[in-house]
């Protein structure tokens, strides 16, 4: 398991990477635009959260485990997510389409997190959303021939892989601190939450997923693989604790 200090170093170094050519111009066909626009607008909105409630939960958790650096790691994680939102927003600007301020999926997620002060629930939710995001952005990359959009998607996909590791390691530590009884009911709870959220994302963006080469069956198989990998790490019998 990596320390909070490690993740701070990682996020700071990654922020210096420039994977999107600012001189590239967007190139979309009308058919591609019709397919992707509403989904890009929705995910752009979702990537722009200030993360105040997540930071509040991180501060509470960091005090409990005496790891003040964890809060800074979470801040940098949020900043990286905001970079994704910024790049998608600039892309929408470049193609002359508006950034939206409301979306039912984003509204639902914001309402849930507004009342959530549990680092465990936050971390689980982020893992699921980031897992769906990997399939979403690969589908978006596959759905058009636009080089600029493909670069934006590649940059996000690289970041998301690290985000899932960051969050999964944290949930493993939280899970490992629970009693045997608590662990017994958490495993099915994690599973139901993972699959329910995955299904919501599919139905909200199925047109884009299909354009990127997915069916509901293939999407479900991919999410099943992601779930199994995640739960294996979280519930591993021997977890190396962080050295705070």
C-alpha positions in Angstrom: 0.0 0.0 0.0 1.3 3.4 -0.9 1.5 6.3 1.5 -0.4 9.6 1.2 3.0 11.2 0.6 3.6 8.9 -2.4 0.2 10.0 -3.9 1.0 13.7 -3.3 4.2 13.3 -5.3 2.4 11.3 -8.0 -0.4 13.9 -8.5 2.0 16.8 -8.5 4.3 15.1 -11.1 1.3 14.1 -13.3 0.0 17.6 -13.3 3.1 18.6 -15.3 2.3 16.1 -18.1 0.9 17.7 -21.3 -0.8 15.0 -23.3 -3.3 17.3 -25.2 -2.0 19.4 -28.1 -3.5 22.8 -27.6 -3.0 23.6 -31.3 -5.3 20.8 -32.5 -8.7 21.8 -33.8 -11.8 19.7 -33.3 -13.1 17.7 -36.3 -16.5 16.0 -35.9 -19.1 14.8 -38.4 -22.6 15.8 -37.7 -23.5 12.1 -37.0 -20.7 11.9 -34.4 -21.8 15.1 -32.8 -25.3 13.9 -32.5 -24.2 10.7 -30.9 -21.7 12.1 -28.3 -22.9 15.6 -27.4 -25.3 15.0 -24.5 -23.0 12.5 -22.9 -19.9 14.8 -23.2 -21.9 17.7 -21.7 -23.1 15.5 -18.8 -19.6 14.1 -18.0 -18.1 17.6 -18.3 -20.5 18.8 -15.6 -19.7 15.8 -13.4 -15.9 16.4 -13.7 -16.1 20.0 -12.5 -17.2 19.5 -8.9 -15.3 21.6 -6.3 -15.3 18.5 -4.0 -16.0 20.4 -0.8 -18.0 17.5 0.7 -15.3 15.0 -0.2 -12.6 17.2 1.3 -14.7 17.5 4.5 -15.0 13.8 4.7 -11.3 13.4 4.1 -10.5 15.8 6.9 -12.6 13.9 9.3 -11.1 10.6 8.3 -7.5 12.0 8.3 -7.9 13.2 11.9 -9.2 9.8 12.9 -6.2 7.9 11.5 -3.7 10.7 12.1 -2.7 11.1 8.5 -2.9 14.9 7.7 -1.2 14.3 4.3 -4.2 12.4 3.1 -6.3 15.6 2.8 -3.7 17.1 0.4 -3.7 13.9 -1.6 -7.5 14.1 -2.0 -7.2 17.8 -2.9 -4.8 17.0 -5.7 -7.0 14.1 -6.9 -10.0 16.5 -7.1 -7.8 19.0 -9.0 -7.0 16.3 -11.5 -10.7 15.5 -12.0 -11.3 19.3 -12.5 -8.6 19.2 -15.3 -10.7 16.6 -17.1 -13.8 18.9 -16.8 -11.8 21.9 -18.0 -10.5 20.0 -21.1 -14.0 18.7 -21.9 -15.4 22.2 -21.4 -12.8 23.8 -23.7 -13.7 21.1 -26.3 -17.4 22.0 -26.0 -16.4 25.7 -26.4 -14.3 24.8 -29.5 -17.2 23.1 -31.2 -19.6 25.9 -30.3 -21.8 23.8 -27.9 -22.9 24.9 -24.4 -21.7 23.6 -21.1 -24.7 22.5 -19.2 -25.5 23.3 -15.5 -28.0 20.6 -14.8 -28.2 16.9 -15.5 -30.3 14.3 -13.7 -27.4 11.9 -13.1 -25.2 14.6 -11.7 -28.0 16.0 -9.6 -28.7 12.6 -8.1 -25.0 12.1 -7.3 -24.7 15.6 -5.8 -27.7 15.0 -3.5 -26.3 11.8 -2.3 -22.8 13.2 -1.6 -24.3 16.3 0.1 -25.3 14.2 3.0 -22.4 11.8 3.0 -19.6 12.3 5.6 -18.3 8.7 5.4 -14.9 8.2 3.7 -15.8 4.6 3.1 -19.0 5.5 1.1 -17.2 8.3 -0.7 -14.3 6.0 -1.7 -16.6 3.2 -2.9 -18.7 5.6 -4.9 -15.6 7.1 -6.6 -14.3 3.6 -7.4 -17.5 2.7 -9.2 -17.8 6.0 -11.1 -14.1 5.8 -12.1 -14.6 2.2 -13.3 -17.5 3.2 -15.5 -15.5 6.3 -16.7 -12.8 4.0 -18.1 -15.3 2.3 -20.4 -17.0 5.6 -21.1 -13.9 7.5 -22.2 -12.7 4.5 -24.2 -16.1 4.4 -25.9 -15.9 8.1 -26.6 -12.4 7.7 -28.0 -13.7 5.0 -30.3 -16.8 6.8 -31.4 -15.2 9.6 -33.4 -12.2 10.3 -35.6 -11.4 13.6 -33.9 -7.7 13.6 -32.9 -8.2 16.3 -30.3 -11.0 14.4 -28.6 -9.0 11.2 -28.7 -6.1 13.0 -27.0 -8.4 14.3 -24.3 -9.8 10.8 -23.7 -6.3 9.2 -23.6 -5.2 11.8 -21.0 -8.3 11.0 -18.9 -7.9 7.3 -19.2 -4.3 7.4 -18.0 -5.3 9.5 -15.0 -8.3 7.2 -14.2 -6.1 4.1 -13.9 -4.2 5.8 -11.1 -7.3 7.2 -9.5 -8.8 3.7 -9.2 -5.6 2.4 -7.6 -5.6 5.4 -5.2 -9.1 4.8 -4.1 -9.0 1.0 -4.0 -6.0 1.0 -1.7 -7.8 3.4 0.6 -11.0 1.3 0.7 -8.9 -1.8 1.4 -7.4 -0.1 4.4 -10.8 1.0 5.6 -12.3 -2.5 5.1 -9.4 -4.1 6.9 -10.1 -2.0 10.0 -13.6 -3.5 10.4 -14.7 -6.4 12.5 -15.4 -9.8 11.0 -19.2 -9.2 11.3 -18.9 -5.8 9.6 -16.9 -7.3 6.8 -19.5 -10.0 6.2 -22.3 -7.6 5.3 -20.1 -5.1 3.5 -19.1 -7.5 0.7 -22.7 -7.9 -0.6 -23.4 -4.2 0.0 -20.4 -3.2 -2.0 -21.5 -5.6 -4.8 -25.1 -4.3 -5.0 -23.9 -0.7 -5.0 -21.4 -1.4 -7.7 -23.8 -3.1 -10.0 -26.7 -0.7 -9.4 -24.6 2.4 -10.2 -23.1 0.7 -13.2 -26.5 0.0 -14.6 -27.6 3.6 -14.1 -24.5 4.8 -16.0 -25.3 2.5 -18.9 -28.9 3.6 -19.3 -27.9 7.2 -19.1 -25.2 6.9 -21.8 -26.1 3.8 -23.7 -26.1 5.6 -27.1 -22.4 6.6 -26.6 -21.4 3.2 -25.2 -22.9 1.5 -28.2 -21.2 3.9 -30.6 -18.0 3.0 -28.9 -18.5 -0.7 -29.6 -20.3 -1.9 -26.5 -23.5 -3.8 -25.9 -25.1 -4.0 -22.5 -23.7 -7.6 -22.2 -20.2 -6.6 -23.0 -20.4 -3.5 -20.8 -21.7 -5.7 -18.0 -18.8 -8.2 -18.5 -16.3 -5.4 -18.3 -17.8 -4.0 -15.1 -17.9 -7.6 -13.7 -14.1 -7.9 -14.3 -13.5 -4.5 -12.7 -15.6 -5.4 -9.7 -13.8 -8.7 -9.2 -10.4 -7.1 -9.4 -11.5 -4.4 -7.0 -13.1 -6.7 -4.4 -10.1 -9.0 -4.5 -7.8 -6.2 -3.5 -10.2 -4.8 -0.9 -10.8 -8.2 0.8 -7.3 -9.6 0.6 -6.4 -11.6 3.7 -3.1 -9.8 4.2 -3.1 -6.1 3.7 0.1 -4.1 4.2 -0.8 -1.2 6.3 0.4 2.3 5.5 3.2 3.6 7.7 2.0 6.9 8.9 
